[in-house]
Structure formats: C-alpha cells, structure tokens
Amino acid sequence: SSFAVVSFTGESGFHMDFDDYQDDEDLAGIFGMGAGDVDDWVHFCIFFDSTPSVGLTEFFHLQLARLWETLEPELDAYMWHRDPWLVEPVLAPDSNEPETDFVPHLSGRIRFGDNVEDEWFVVHLMMRLTHRLGDATARVFDNDGDFLLMEAALQLPSWVSPTTSTNRAWIRDGCLNIVPRSKDFSGSLTLKEGLAAVRVGDGSTVARPGVQKALQRRLQGYPEKAVSMSTHMVRAVLPRPWAVVLSAFPQLVSSAVDHLPPDTEGLGSRRLPEKAKVSFQATEMSLVNIRLTRCQHARLQCLRMRPPAQFSLSRWPAPPGTPGDSLTRPRVLGANLCLGLKCAYMLDSRSAAMGFVRAAGLAGAAMATELQVAPWQEILRNAPVPLRAAADMAYRSLEMAAVRSVRSEMDRWFVLACASKVTLQAHAKDDDDSWMEVSMEELDASLQERAKEMEEFHKCREQRKGSRGSAGDTSPTSGASDDAFKPQPRNIAKTDVDTQVGPAQKAEGGKSVSERQGVRFEEPPVEEFSPEEDEELRAVGEKVKSLMLKVSSLEGVEGDTHDDGGSEGDDSDDSGHSGASPGDSASEDGEADPELLKYMRDLDTELEGVECEEGAAEDMPNSSHVRVDLPEVQLDSDLLANLLQSYCSETQLQPGPASVLFRELGLSLPG
C-alpha cells in the first residue's frame, strides 16, 4: 500500500555538510596526528529505479523509512566504532558535481577509523538492502577508491584498472555488478551511463563467480561475525547520571573514546562553562555494564596517559560497600570514559550528537518517551508499526545530524538521567579478551590461505593464456591481453616471520611457515662481468695493492707480499717478518717516491684542521691533524690550546702547572 508523506518542518535545516561534520581540526589536535587514519571513511549511495521528477522530498522520506525498516535487525544489533549509521536525501548536486550527470539519491558517509569491519558491514547492509528492495542499486567506495574491486583484484578481468573502472562497480540484487566494456569504448563511464547499464537486468553486468566468491569469503559469517566483533561487555564505575546515559545510548561511548587522550593543553582540567548542567564529579558512583567494540576495548587497554587529577584512580572511588581493590580496572575505565565525555563537551563536537539517535536497554526504554517523533506520524497512522517506527529513527538521525551544539543534548539527557529511577545492573566479570592474542597457528593459517590464493591465481592465469592462443580474446568481460592489467603478486619472501617462528617450530620437529606453504625460494642470480670489465677490475686492484705497499713502507711497516704458504724468493728473518724494506717503494738513490710524497701532501692538505672525532683521548679533546712537512719553526696548535685551557682553569690563589711553565719560558700572562 502507498502512504501520503509530508515533508519535514524546516527541511533545509536538516541537510548535513559531511565536511563540517568530520571534526577534523578537533580530532587532529587531540590525537596529535594528522586525520589520515583517524578519519578513514566509507561512502555509499543508494539509487532507486522509480525516482520521480517531482515530489522528491516526499519520495525519499518514504524510502528512508523503508530503508530503516529493512535494516532494523542489523542496525539494532551492531555498534559502530566511530560514526553511527546516517543516511540523508541528496536532492541537488554539489558544487563539484556536474548537473548533467546527477541523479537524486540517498547518501551516507561513515568514519570507521581503526575498525575496518565497519566498512565491510556497510557492504553487507547494501547487499541485503538491494536484495530485499528490488528497485534499489547501491555504490560503495572509500577514501582509497573502489575497495570491492581491490578485494577481488586477483579475480577481475584483465582490462579492469583504476582508469577504466569508474562508475562500473555497483551492488544490485545482493551481488556485485561490473559493467562490461564495449568494443568501441572501454574507458570510464559517467554515473548515468553506469547506472543505466546495471538497471537493464539481463545479467550481463553480474560479476564472474570468482569475484563473487572473493567478496563472500570476506563477508563470511556476517552479520553474526560483525555483531560479535562489535560487542565486548566490560564493567565501569561511573557517576550514576552518566551510567544511565551510557546505558541508554551505548553509541555515545564512541565519542568518549575518540577524545582520548586529551590534548596537552589541559583540556580535561578546564572548568565547565557557567551554564553547563552536566557534572563530571566522582559522586554517587555506580557499577554498570558498558558495551564496547573489540577495537575500542583494545585501544583503551593500550592507552597510556596521565589523566588530570580529577580523573586519577585515587580520586575515583568504588561504589559504596564494594572493595576498591577488586574494581581497579572498572574504576580506571570509568574515569577515562568520563574524561573523554568531558573533552567532547568542552570541544562541543557535533559528531557526538549522533550518539543520541538510538536508545537501547532498560535505560533506553525508560527515556523513550523523551525521544522525538517524526512529524508525519499522523499521516502514517494506517501504516504498519515497523514502518512508523523506522520513520521515527530516520527523523531522529537527520535531526541529530543537524545539531549545531552537542552541549545542549548532553545537558538535556544528563538532567533526565538524574531524575531517572531505572535500576542499573552489572555482570560479575568482564567478557573474555583472549581474542587479543594471535597464536602462531592462526598466523600460519592466514599465510597459507594467502599462498593458496596466489597459487590459484597463477594457475587460472596460465589456463587463460593457453586457451586464448594466438587469436586473442575479444569477449566483453575479459581483456585482449593480460598486459592491460597485471596484478603483480608479491613473492612470499623469507621475512622476519620465518626468522622468528621457524627456529622455534623446527626445534619441535616442525617446519617454518614458508616450508609448510611449499614455497620455493630462489637465490638471486650472481652478476657476471664481461672480460673487459674483469681486466679493468684487476688493474684497479693492482694499483690499490701497490699504493698500500708504498704507504706501509713509508710508515715503517713492512708489506705482506707472501701468500699463506709463502712464495719463492721471499727472504724472511727469524721473527717471521718479510724481508721487504723501504727501498722496495723508493728509488735507487734511497729517496722516497715523488709520486707517493705528492699523494701524502694532498692527504695532509685535506686533513688539515679536521678534528679527530673518534679515538681522541679525554685529556686531548680538541686534537687535530698536524702536518709533518712544515718548516722547522712551527706552533703546535693543540699543545698551545691545551696550555691555555689549563691556565684558564687555575684559581688565583696559587699558580698551577701552566703558570709555572709559562714563567720558566719567560712568558708573562695577565693575572
């Protein structure tokens, strides 16, 4: 059945600027890093076949309600690591988008930060949505590009590349579709061209089975796996109002974790504004269960910071009647969460308002009467209850996205929590976090799976080459040559994994990771030289050897001219030294070789004034090279510098050794 839908009151105020929503400047300052990995995002667009040319607002409000109703089970069970689910209508192109290639649609962007599972959960939701709603087509990409094609890169047709895949990858009917290239055009498509090709519905755009299997392998176990990874229950000691707020709105924890640790300017120690209705004082403490994602839990466990005195363990007591020693970790967690909430309040982060969209649990049910209701509920009075509830969720998400200040929302729910009589409960212990430890067996299994995938890729590639022959392949879904797109698989090398894992496993009679994978390693080829290069290298070696012998003879060190077993004609003395003499490197009249003397003078010139950085004695800290070919009258600058340094270090009470020496030399220095 169809329902009449009215537009939101003040519709224009609900449109959200994603760039303004990101809080890049705040988060970059808090974390002390660029917003690169902090603000990794995934973007999705949902197009509908029967989009009308008029009445777009009413049409997309109804589609929002259908979307929330379809995805309600997954959205209700899942907890997002950073940004919660938000979808809004896009009815006009932005300044960077040409009007001729614009199609009205629903759009959303979610920052997932460190937790890439959020990104793949969005893919799962898009596949489920397009499967349930036959008239919907979705497109998903992230800040790296078409990550669905990246995941299935080894199974893609050879013609697919970043320059040819624009607007070719779509999700339709619950599976990935890749618009094939045509004979006369194989480049990128416009959005309208790609969308029109997918909507034909003749099956020509459905990606090959290998591509579908690659995505199914990545989404194996969804949504149960995703929900499990987004659920880790821990206990926290919090002031009762904040315990009620976080129990009712568990997604608010994401904003608290985002703002840890605080910046170095003492943000957590600042006083609250005078009109603030919230309080972060450690009073009326309660023990409560807090839901975290696994990624959030791991991050909090690795958090190293010195909190302000107000949030230190010594000032964060346990609930009355509970021994504090048994609740050390819950107290630390509660203090950190309150510190993160205070930072979000002080910064007035708009993204924190999205934590108040969905209420959960007993505390959420107690506050449900305070949640806003969609203004079109009276018009939808004959609609099914799930659709009406979904309309409320869609309305609240858009309303929270338009909130300009989170302080008013936090003040409002804090006051309501203070008056709430809901009973808070906590488990006897936290969830097991042994999943944080990765065993060697799990690492080996991952490496073996990757090696098997690469082996299958090479096998299929060789089969395609053999079947293609010299005629080439002109099918629309595969390239004429593998040279157009060659995913270059990296050879599995003997890395630190084998270096560290191999010995321990071999001691137990096992094999290293690479040996168990059956990977053969080949030594790099030895570089060979031509005969001319060999002759040149030998000549250079002879010159170097001759020069070293001359240097040794000049320094009084006899050159070693014999092999290990000695050579004929060698005259050795009783002590085993060679009979070579300085005359070996000098002319017949006993004078040194002029060429060698010139070489030594050049070295002296280069070394003159250069300080000896290594091997200098402590009593000669500023020793430098002294030339030996100077005239007889010369000054030893090092000796003079040391004498002056010693003289300056003497006290005026009695003369020291430097003063006595100067006096004996007839020198009178100022006292």
DOMARNU-332966 format. One record per residue (C-alpha): residue number from 1; x, y, z. Coordinates in nm, 2 decimals, padded with zeros to 4 digits. Example, Ala and Ser with C-alpha at 12.3 -4.5 7.8 and 13.67 -1.06 7.14 Angstrom:
BEGIN
  num      px      py      pz
    1   01.23  -00.45   00.78
    2   01.37  -00.11   00.71
! end
This chain:
BEGIN
  num      px      py      pz
    1   00.00   00.00   00.00
    2   00.11   00.36  -00.05
    3   00.11   00.63   00.21
    4   00.09   01.01   00.18
    5   00.41   01.16   00.32
    6   00.46   01.52   00.42
    7   00.80   01.69   00.43
    8   00.99   01.78   00.74
    9   00.93   02.11   00.90
   10   01.23   02.32   00.82
   11   01.36   02.07   00.58
   12   01.65   02.28   00.47
   13   01.79   02.28   00.82
   14   01.84   01.91   00.83
   15   02.08   01.89   00.53
   16   02.42   01.79   00.66
   17   02.75   01.90   00.54
   18   02.97   01.60   00.58
   19   03.29   01.80   00.57
   20   03.17   02.02   00.86
   21   03.07   01.70   01.04
   22   03.41   01.54   01.04
   23   03.56   01.75   01.33
   24   03.90   01.71   01.16
   25   04.06   02.01   01.33
   26   03.95   01.89   01.68
   27   04.05   01.53   01.64
   28   04.38   01.61   01.48
   29   04.47   01.83   01.77
   30   04.35   01.58   02.03
   31   04.54   01.28   01.89
   32   04.85   01.49   01.80
   33   04.85   01.34   01.45
   34   04.70   01.40   01.10
   35   04.35   01.30   01.05
   36   04.45   01.04   00.79
   37   04.38   00.70   00.96
   38   04.16   00.87   01.22
   39   03.91   00.98   00.96
   40   03.92   00.69   00.71
   41   03.57   00.68   00.58
   42   03.33   00.47   00.36
   43   03.07   00.64   00.14
   44   02.76   00.48   00.00
   45   02.49   00.60  -00.24
   46   02.15   00.43  -00.29
   47   01.96   00.49  -00.62
   48   01.60   00.39  -00.69
   49   01.46   00.29  -01.03
   50   01.13   00.47  -01.00
   51   01.27   00.81  -00.88
   52   01.00   01.07  -00.98
   53   01.09   01.41  -01.13
   54   00.86   01.59  -00.89
   55   00.78   01.54  -00.52
   56   01.14   01.42  -00.45
   57   01.12   01.52  -00.08
   58   00.82   01.30  -00.01
   59   00.95   01.02  -00.22
   60   01.29   01.00  -00.04
   61   01.13   01.03   00.31
   62   00.93   00.72   00.23
   63   01.25   00.55   00.10
   64   01.42   00.64   00.42
   65   01.15   00.47   00.62
   66   01.17   00.16   00.40
   67   01.55   00.15   00.44
   68   01.54   00.17   00.82
   69   01.26  -00.09   00.84
   70   01.46  -00.33   00.61
   71   01.79  -00.30   00.80
   72   01.64  -00.26   01.15
   73   01.76  -00.60   01.29
   74   02.12  -00.55   01.18
   75   02.13  -00.18   01.28
   76   01.98  -00.25   01.62
   77   02.24  -00.53   01.70
   78   02.55  -00.36   01.57
   79   02.76  -00.09   01.74
   80   02.98   00.13   01.52
   81   03.33   00.21   01.61
   82   03.31   00.58   01.53
   83   03.02   00.73   01.34
   84   02.68   00.56   01.37
   85   02.45   00.49   01.07
   86   02.33   00.81   00.90
   87   02.15   00.84   00.56
   88   02.01   01.15   00.41
   89   01.85   01.25   00.08
   90   02.07   01.43  -00.17
   91   01.83   01.62  -00.40
   92   02.07   01.85  -00.58
   93   02.44   01.82  -00.70
   94   02.72   01.99  -00.50
   95   02.95   02.25  -00.65
   96   03.20   01.99  -00.77
   97   02.94   01.77  -00.95
   98   02.80   01.85  -01.30
   99   02.43   01.88  -01.31
  100   02.41   01.68  -01.63
  101   02.54   01.37  -01.45
  102   02.35   01.40  -01.13
  103   02.08   01.16  -01.01
  104   01.89   01.22  -00.68
  105   01.97   00.95  -00.43
  106   02.02   00.86  -00.06
  107   02.37   00.91   00.07
  108   02.58   00.84   00.38
  109   02.93   00.86   00.50
  110   03.07   00.67   00.80
  111   03.41   00.72   00.95
  112   03.55   00.39   01.07
  113   03.90   00.49   01.18
  114   04.09   00.18   01.30
  115   03.80  -00.06   01.26
  116   03.77  -00.17   00.90
  117   03.49  -00.41   01.00
  118   03.25  -00.11   00.99
  119   03.34  -00.06   00.62
  120   03.25  -00.42   00.54
  121   02.94  -00.42   00.75
  122   02.82  -00.13   00.52
  123   02.88  -00.36   00.22
  124   02.68  -00.63   00.39
  125   02.39  -00.38   00.46
  126   02.40  -00.27   00.09
  127   02.38  -00.63  -00.03
  128   02.09  -00.71   00.20
  129   01.91  -00.39   00.11
  130   01.94  -00.43  -00.27
  131   01.83  -00.80  -00.23
  132   01.52  -00.71  -00.03
  133   01.43  -00.40  -00.24
  134   01.45  -00.50  -00.60
  135   01.44  -00.14  -00.72
  136   01.75  -00.03  -00.54
  137   02.11   00.00  -00.67
  138   02.40   00.09  -00.44
  139   02.75   00.21  -00.49
  140   03.02   00.18  -00.22
  141   03.37   00.33  -00.21
  142   03.61   00.47   00.05
  143   03.89   00.71   00.07
  144   04.11   00.46  -00.12
  145   03.87   00.41  -00.41
  146   03.67   00.10  -00.52
  147   03.78  -00.13  -00.24
  148   03.54  -00.40  -00.36
  149   03.75  -00.43  -00.67
  150   04.07  -00.42  -00.47
  151   03.94  -00.71  -00.26
  152   03.87  -00.92  -00.57
  153   04.17  -00.80  -00.77
  154   04.31  -01.14  -00.85
  155   03.97  -01.25  -01.00
  156   03.90  -00.94  -01.20
  157   03.90  -00.93  -01.59
  158   04.24  -00.82  -01.71
  159   04.10  -00.50  -01.86
  160   03.98  -00.36  -01.53
  161   04.21  -00.09  -01.39
  162   04.17   00.23  -01.19
  163   04.15   00.43  -01.52
  164   03.87   00.21  -01.66
  165   03.66   00.11  -01.36
  166   03.50   00.45  -01.27
  167   03.12   00.40  -01.23
  168   03.14   00.04  -01.34
  169   03.12  -00.13  -00.99
  170   02.77  -00.15  -00.84
  171   02.57  -00.36  -00.59
  172   02.25  -00.48  -00.74
  173   02.02  -00.77  -00.63
  174   02.25  -00.86  -00.35
  175   02.57  -00.91  -00.56
  176   02.85  -00.71  -00.72
  177   02.79  -00.60  -01.08
  178   03.07  -00.48  -01.31
  179   02.95  -00.30  -01.63
  180   03.14  -00.48  -01.91
  181   03.34  -00.28  -02.16
  182   03.21  -00.24  -02.51
  183   03.41  -00.29  -02.83
  184   03.41   00.08  -02.92
  185   03.46   00.22  -02.57
  186   03.65   00.06  -02.27
  187   03.72   00.37  -02.06
  188   03.54   00.51  -01.76
  189   03.17   00.57  -01.76
  190   02.96   00.86  -01.64
  191   02.73   00.79  -01.34
  192   02.42   00.79  -01.56
  193   02.57   00.55  -01.81
  194   02.68   00.30  -01.55
  195   02.35   00.32  -01.36
  196   02.15   00.27  -01.68
  197   02.36  -00.04  -01.78
  198   02.31  -00.21  -01.44
  199   01.94  -00.14  -01.44
  200   01.89  -00.34  -01.77
  201   01.86  -00.65  -01.56
  202   01.97  -00.90  -01.83
  203   02.25  -01.05  -01.62
  204   02.53  -00.92  -01.84
  205   02.67  -00.70  -01.57
  206   02.68  -00.96  -01.29
  207   03.05  -01.01  -01.20
  208   03.21  -01.35  -01.26
  209   03.17  -01.62  -00.99
  210   03.53  -01.58  -00.88
  211   03.47  -01.22  -00.80
  212   03.16  -01.30  -00.60
  213   03.34  -01.58  -00.41
  214   03.61  -01.34  -00.31
  215   03.36  -01.10  -00.16
  216   03.16  -01.38   00.00
  217   03.48  -01.50   00.16
  218   03.54  -01.16   00.31
  219   03.18  -01.14   00.44
  220   03.17  -01.50   00.56
  221   02.98  -01.52   00.89
  222   02.81  -01.18   00.85
  223   02.61  -01.03   01.02
  224   02.68  -01.26   01.33
  225   03.05  -01.21   01.30
  226   03.03  -00.83   01.27
  227   02.79  -00.81   01.57
  228   03.03  -01.03   01.77
  229   03.33  -00.81   01.69
  230   03.13  -00.50   01.79
  231   03.03  -00.64   02.13
  232   03.26  -00.66   02.42
  233   03.09  -00.61   02.76
  234   03.30  -00.46   03.04
  235   03.23  -00.31   03.38
  236   03.29   00.05   03.46
  237   03.25   00.26   03.77
  238   03.07   00.59   03.68
  239   02.87   00.86   03.84
  240   02.51   00.74   03.83
  241   02.38   01.00   03.58
  242   02.65   00.91   03.33
  243   02.60   00.54   03.40
  244   02.23   00.59   03.30
  245   02.32   00.79   02.99
  246   02.57   00.54   02.86
  247   02.34   00.25   02.93
  248   02.06   00.42   02.73
  249   02.28   00.54   02.45
  250   02.58   00.30   02.41
  251   02.69   00.46   02.09
  252   02.80   00.77   02.29
  253   03.10   00.56   02.41
  254   03.25   00.61   02.06
  255   03.27   00.99   02.11
  256   03.43   00.94   02.45
  257   03.69   00.71   02.31
  258   03.76   00.94   02.02
  259   03.86   01.22   02.26
  260   04.12   01.01   02.44
  261   04.39   01.10   02.52
  262   04.31   01.47   02.56
  263   04.54   01.73   02.42
  264   04.84   01.87   02.60
  265   04.68   02.20   02.68
  266   04.50   02.06   02.98
  267   04.16   02.02   02.82
  268   04.04   01.77   03.08
  269   04.14   02.01   03.36
  270   03.94   02.31   03.24
  271   03.64   02.44   03.41
  272   03.30   02.38   03.26
  273   03.10   02.67   03.13
  274   02.89   02.86   03.38
  275   02.56   02.75   03.21
  276   02.66   02.38   03.20
  277   02.41   02.14   03.35
  278   02.64   01.84   03.34
  279   02.88   01.74   03.61
  280   03.18   01.50   03.60
  281   03.25   01.49   03.97
  282   03.30   01.14   04.12
  283   02.99   01.13   04.33
  284   02.71   00.87   04.37
  285   02.92   00.61   04.20
  286   02.76   00.31   04.03
  287   02.89  -00.01   03.87
  288   02.74  -00.07   03.53
  289   02.79  -00.27   03.21
  290   02.94  -00.08   02.92
  291   02.93  -00.21   02.56
  292   03.25  -00.15   02.36
  293   03.36  -00.27   02.02
  294   03.66  -00.50   02.03
  295   03.87  -00.23   01.86
  296   03.76   00.02   02.13
  297   03.85  -00.22   02.40
  298   04.19  -00.29   02.26
  299   04.25   00.08   02.22
  300   04.16   00.15   02.58
  301   04.38  -00.13   02.70
  302   04.68   00.01   02.52
  303   04.60   00.37   02.63
  304   04.90   00.53   02.81
  305   04.83   00.87   02.96
  306   04.85   01.06   03.28
  307   04.49   01.18   03.34
  308   04.41   01.51   03.52
  309   04.40   01.48   03.90
  310   04.02   01.48   03.89
  311   04.01   01.16   03.70
  312   04.30   00.98   03.87
  313   04.24   00.65   04.04
  314   04.29   00.79   04.39
  315   04.00   01.03   04.33
  316   03.77   00.78   04.16
  317   03.62   00.58   04.44
  318   03.44   00.25   04.41
  319   03.06   00.22   04.48
  320   02.96   00.21   04.85
  321   03.01  -00.13   05.00
  322   03.24  -00.25   04.73
  323   03.61  -00.31   04.79
  324   03.81  -00.08   04.56
  325   04.10  -00.32   04.51
  326   03.86  -00.56   04.32
  327   03.74  -00.29   04.09
  328   04.06  -00.13   03.98
  329   04.01  -00.18   03.61
  330   03.64  -00.07   03.61
  331   03.74   00.24   03.80
  332   04.01   00.33   03.55
  333   03.78   00.26   03.26
  334   03.50   00.48   03.41
  335   03.74   00.76   03.48
  336   03.87   00.75   03.13
  337   03.52   00.75   02.97
  338   03.42   01.05   03.18
  339   03.73   01.23   03.08
  340   03.66   01.16   02.71
  341   03.30   01.28   02.75
  342   03.42   01.60   02.92
  343   03.66   01.66   02.63
  344   03.37   01.62   02.38
  345   03.16   01.86   02.59
  346   03.44   02.12   02.61
  347   03.51   02.10   02.23
  348   03.14   02.09   02.15
  349   03.20   01.82   01.90
  350   02.90   01.79   01.67
  351   02.96   01.43   01.58
  352   02.89   01.33   01.95
  353   02.53   01.43   01.90
  354   02.48   01.12   01.68
  355   02.53   00.91   01.98
  356   02.18   01.01   02.10
  357   01.99   00.87   01.79
  358   01.92   00.52   01.91
  359   01.82   00.42   02.27
  360   01.88   00.07   02.40
  361   01.82  -00.15   02.70
  362   01.61  -00.08   03.01
  363   01.75   00.27   03.04
  364   01.67   00.35   02.68
  365   01.32   00.23   02.73
  366   01.28   00.45   03.03
  367   01.38   00.75   02.83
  368   01.20   00.66   02.51
  369   00.91   00.90   02.58
  370   01.16   01.18   02.55
  371   01.27   01.09   02.20
  372   01.14   01.29   01.91
  373   00.86   01.16   01.69
  374   00.85   01.21   01.32
  375   00.61   01.49   01.23
  376   00.44   01.27   00.96
  377   00.32   01.00   01.21
  378  -00.03   01.13   01.19
  379  -00.03   01.09   00.81
  380   00.12   00.73   00.85
  381  -00.14   00.62   01.11
  382  -00.26   00.34   00.88
  383   00.09   00.22   00.80
  384   00.24  -00.09   00.97
  385   00.40  -00.03   01.30
  386   00.75  -00.12   01.19
  387   00.74   00.14   00.91
  388   00.62   00.41   01.15
  389   00.90   00.32   01.40
  390   01.15   00.33   01.12
  391   01.02   00.68   01.02
  392   01.10   00.80   01.37
  393   01.45   00.66   01.35
  394   01.51   00.83   01.02
  395   01.38   01.16   01.15
  396   01.59   01.15   01.47
  397   01.91   01.07   01.27
  398   01.86   01.37   01.04
  399   01.77   01.59   01.34
  400   02.08   01.49   01.53
  401   02.30   01.54   01.22
  402   02.17   01.90   01.21
  403   02.25   01.97   01.57
  404   02.50   02.26   01.59
  405   02.59   02.21   01.95
  406   02.63   01.88   02.14
  407   02.63   02.06   02.48
  408   02.26   02.12   02.47
  409   02.19   01.75   02.41
  410   02.43   01.63   02.68
  411   02.28   01.88   02.92
  412   01.93   01.76   02.84
  413   02.00   01.39   02.88
  414   02.21   01.44   03.19
  415   01.92   01.62   03.37
  416   01.68   01.34   03.26
  417   01.92   01.07   03.39
  418   01.95   01.25   03.72
  419   01.57   01.21   03.76
  420   01.56   00.86   03.63
  421   01.48   00.57   03.87
  422   01.60   00.29   03.64
  423   01.79   00.01   03.80
  424   02.14  -00.05   03.68
  425   02.29  -00.39   03.68
  426   02.64  -00.53   03.61
  427   02.78  -00.87   03.54
  428   03.02  -01.04   03.79
  429   03.31  -01.01   03.54
  430   03.41  -00.87   03.21
  431   03.40  -01.06   02.88
  432   03.70  -01.27   02.80
  433   03.95  -01.08   02.59
  434   04.17  -01.37   02.49
  435   04.09  -01.27   02.13
  436   04.35  -01.00   02.16
  437   04.62  -01.27   02.14
  438   04.70  -01.41   01.79
  439   04.86  -01.75   01.80
  440   05.12  -01.88   01.56
  441   04.88  -02.13   01.42
  442   04.64  -01.85   01.33
  443   04.92  -01.66   01.16
  444   05.03  -01.97   00.97
  445   04.68  -02.03   00.86
  446   04.64  -01.68   00.72
  447   04.97  -01.70   00.53
  448   04.88  -02.04   00.39
  449   04.54  -01.91   00.28
  450   04.71  -01.62   00.10
  451   04.97  -01.85  -00.06
  452   04.69  -02.08  -00.19
  453   04.51  -01.78  -00.33
  454   04.82  -01.67  -00.52
  455   04.87  -02.03  -00.65
  456   04.52  -02.04  -00.78
  457   04.56  -01.70  -00.94
  458   04.87  -01.81  -01.13
  459   04.71  -02.14  -01.23
  460   04.40  -01.97  -01.37
  461   04.62  -01.71  -01.55
  462   04.82  -01.98  -01.72
  463   04.50  -02.16  -01.83
  464   04.36  -01.84  -01.98
  465   04.68  -01.78  -02.17
  466   04.67  -02.14  -02.30
  467   04.31  -02.13  -02.41
  468   04.34  -01.78  -02.56
  469   04.61  -01.88  -02.81
  470   04.74  -01.66  -03.08
  471   04.39  -01.54  -03.18
  472   04.33  -01.34  -02.87
  473   04.02  -01.30  -02.66
  474   03.76  -01.05  -02.78
  475   03.49  -01.13  -02.52
  476   03.34  -00.82  -02.35
  477   03.42  -00.94  -02.00
  478   03.79  -01.02  -02.04
  479   04.08  -00.84  -02.19
  480   04.26  -00.90  -02.51
  481   04.59  -00.91  -02.33
  482   04.70  -00.96  -01.97
  483   04.93  -00.66  -02.02
  484   04.64  -00.42  -01.97
  485   04.60  -00.51  -01.61
  486   04.85  -00.73  -01.43
  487   04.81  -00.76  -01.05
  488   05.17  -00.83  -00.96
  489   05.16  -01.08  -00.68
  490   05.44  -01.03  -00.43
  491   05.66  -01.33  -00.38
  492   05.64  -01.46  -00.03
  493   06.00  -01.40   00.09
  494   06.18  -01.52   00.39
  495   06.09  -01.24   00.62
  496   06.12  -01.19   01.00
  497   05.82  -01.43   01.04
  498   06.04  -01.73   00.93
  499   06.33  -01.58   01.12
  500   06.14  -01.58   01.45
  501   05.89  -01.85   01.40
  502   06.10  -02.10   01.21
  503   06.36  -02.19   01.48
  504   06.10  -02.25   01.75
  505   05.89  -02.47   01.53
  506   06.19  -02.67   01.39
  507   06.30  -02.73   01.75
  508   05.97  -02.91   01.79
  509   06.03  -03.11   01.47
  510   05.81  -02.88   01.26
  511   05.88  -02.67   00.96
  512   05.89  -02.30   00.90
  513   05.60  -02.10   00.76
  514   05.74  -02.09   00.41
  515   05.84  -02.46   00.41
  516   05.49  -02.56   00.51
  517   05.34  -02.35   00.24
  518   05.55  -02.53  -00.02
  519   05.70  -02.21  -00.14
  520   06.04  -02.25  -00.31
  521   06.29  -01.97  -00.27
  522   06.55  -01.90  -00.54
  523   06.88  -01.73  -00.47
  524   06.92  -01.41  -00.67
  525   07.14  -01.45  -00.98
  526   07.51  -01.36  -00.94
  527   07.60  -01.07  -01.16
  528   07.86  -01.16  -01.42
  529   08.11  -00.92  -01.57
  530   08.24  -00.91  -01.93
  531   08.61  -00.99  -01.99
  532   08.69  -00.62  -02.04
  533   08.53  -00.53  -01.71
  534   08.73  -00.82  -01.54
  535   09.05  -00.68  -01.68
  536   08.97  -00.33  -01.56
  537   08.89  -00.45  -01.21
  538   09.22  -00.65  -01.19
  539   09.41  -00.34  -01.30
  540   09.24  -00.13  -01.03
  541   09.32  -00.39  -00.77
  542   09.68  -00.40  -00.87
  543   09.71  -00.02  -00.84
  544   09.54  -00.02  -00.49
  545   09.78  -00.30  -00.38
  546   10.08  -00.11  -00.50
  547   09.97   00.21  -00.33
  548   09.91   00.03   00.01
  549   10.26  -00.12  -00.01
  550   10.41   00.22  -00.06
  551   10.21   00.36   00.23
  552   10.32   00.08   00.46
  553   10.69   00.13   00.36
  554   10.66   00.50   00.43
  555   10.52   00.43   00.78
  556   10.79   00.18   00.86
  557   10.55  -00.12   00.83
  558   10.67  -00.40   00.61
  559   10.43  -00.51   00.34
  560   10.29  -00.86   00.34
  561   10.38  -00.99   00.00
  562   10.36  -01.36   00.05
  563   10.07  -01.60   00.05
  564   09.97  -01.83   00.33
  565   10.22  -02.09   00.22
  566   10.49  -01.84   00.13
  567   10.64  -01.78  -00.21
  568   10.97  -01.84  -00.38
  569   11.24  -01.59  -00.34
  570   11.10  -01.45  -00.01
  571   11.37  -01.37   00.25
  572   11.24  -01.38   00.60
  573   11.41  -01.30   00.92
  574   11.40  -01.52   01.23
  575   11.09  -01.34   01.37
  576   10.89  -01.43   01.06
  577   10.87  -01.08   00.91
  578   10.91  -01.02   00.55
  579   11.24  -00.91   00.42
  580   11.09  -00.62   00.23
  581   11.24  -00.28   00.30
  582   11.15   00.08   00.24
  583   11.37   00.05  -00.06
  584   11.10  -00.15  -00.23
  585   10.90   00.16  -00.27
  586   11.18   00.41  -00.32
  587   11.41   00.50  -00.60
  588   11.76   00.35  -00.64
  589   11.93   00.66  -00.47
  590   11.74   00.60  -00.15
  591   11.49   00.89  -00.19
  592   11.12   00.84  -00.14
  593   10.90   00.80  -00.44
  594   10.79   01.16  -00.55
  595   10.45   01.04  -00.66
  596   10.39   00.89  -00.31
  597   10.51   01.21  -00.14
  598   10.28   01.42  -00.35
  599   09.99   01.19  -00.26
  600   10.08   01.22   00.11
  601   10.09   01.60   00.09
  602   09.75   01.60  -00.07
  603   09.62   01.40   00.22
  604   09.77   01.64   00.47
  605   09.60   01.92   00.29
  606   09.26   01.75   00.32
  607   09.31   01.65   00.68
  608   09.45   01.98   00.79
  609   09.22   02.14   01.06
  610   09.00   01.83   01.07
  611   08.92   01.73   01.43
  612   08.96   01.36   01.53
  613   08.61   01.27   01.63
  614   08.69   00.91   01.72
  615   08.97   00.77   01.94
  616   09.07   01.11   02.09
  617   09.20   01.09   02.44
  618   09.00   01.26   02.71
  619   09.29   01.49   02.80
  620   09.32   01.60   02.44
  621   08.96   01.67   02.35
  622   09.03   01.90   02.05
  623   09.32   01.71   01.89
  624   09.36   01.76   01.52
  625   09.58   01.65   01.23
  626   09.93   01.81   01.23
  627   10.13   01.83   00.91
  628   10.48   01.69   00.91
  629   10.61   01.87   00.60
  630   10.60   02.22   00.76
  631   10.92   02.43   00.82
  632   11.12   02.38   01.13
  633   10.97   02.67   01.32
  634   10.61   02.58   01.38
  635   10.34   02.61   01.65
  636   10.16   02.30   01.78
  637   09.81   02.45   01.80
  638   09.68   02.16   02.01
  639   09.95   02.20   02.27
  640   09.90   02.57   02.29
  641   09.52   02.53   02.32
  642   09.56   02.28   02.60
  643   09.81   02.51   02.78
  644   09.57   02.80   02.76
  645   09.28   02.58   02.87
  646   09.48   02.46   03.17
  647   09.58   02.82   03.26
  648   09.22   02.95   03.24
  649   09.11   02.67   03.48
  650   09.36   02.76   03.75
  651   09.25   02.95   04.06
  652   09.41   03.28   04.15
  653   09.51   03.16   04.50
  654   09.82   02.97   04.38
  655   09.99   02.91   04.05
  656   09.93   02.59   03.87
  657   10.15   02.39   03.63
  658   10.06   02.60   03.33
  659   10.16   02.92   03.51
  660   10.48   02.77   03.63
  661   10.57   02.65   03.28
  662   10.49   02.99   03.13
  663   10.71   03.16   03.39
  664   11.00   02.93   03.31
  665   10.97   03.02   02.95
  666   10.98   03.39   03.04
  667   10.62   03.45   02.94
  668   10.40   03.68   03.15
  669   10.03   03.64   03.11
  670   09.76   03.87   03.26
  671   09.65   03.76   03.61
! end
